[in-house]
């Protein structure tokens, strides 16, 4: 009688093999089907376009219903006419460029100050305990509260505008950096110590790179606060020699009781803020997260 060569694996071996297969499946990279640039752009654009279309339709219905007088709530067509007008005469482009120049410079200086202060607080626990609550309190303070004080200190000048931007953005950047540092695994710091990273080398090559994904959120919030602070400063700090930024265009519409101009200026402020997010921060965040293997398929 021939010997039975079939071996029945024990339950333990079956479980181990199943576990191995499961782990191999987890490690196998899932390759998503490549989509064209047009398809990717369209999939990102159409939900926003649909929401915007619904908003404009509701706005038109409210306008037709006469809920508010026409001078207080113009229709979409009137605002579109005004918007095209400030585009054609160059007002929109010049105001946007001036505000972006101010906002960009103020944000860069805020990042430098915020990173230096954040590193000091992250590496000196006593300093963090001493001024940490003050930084959080400054972050919650409305930016417009600084404008009267800055006007008294610096007069109607660009220094006033930059001071308000810094006071609005720096606390968010500091707290963002501290949040990123708090999320660094202790193992990274121990490995850096074993490899001889001390002092500035430890900060430069271990702490800051490891904290970067969390710090990006602080940078985005810092830009949002810088942009909001800039608009608050431009609304109040209004002088011909300072030029006309988007905040000053908004204030001009208020002065002239031109609600179409007010809404057009609000749209421009909103559009510039969204453009910076989509063109600068979103690609930077995707690149950093992808480099660290943190980009999931759910967000694609």
Buried (B, 14 or more C-beta within 10 A) or exposed (E): EEEEEEEEEEEEEEEEEEEEEEEEEEEEEEEEEEEEEEEEEEEEEEEEEEEEEEEBEEBEEEBEEEEEEEEEBBBBEBBBEBBEBBEEEEBBEBBBBBBBEBBBBBBEBBBEBBBEBBBEBBBEEEEBEEBBEEBEEBBEEEBBEBBEEBBEEBEBBBEBBBBBBBBBBBBBBBBBBBBBBEEBEEEBBEEBEEEEBEEEEBBEEBBBBBBBBBBBBBBBBBBBBBBBBBBBBBBBBBEEEBBBBBBBBBBBBEEEEBBBBBBBBBBBBEEBBEEBBEEBBEEBBBEBBEEEEEBEEEEE
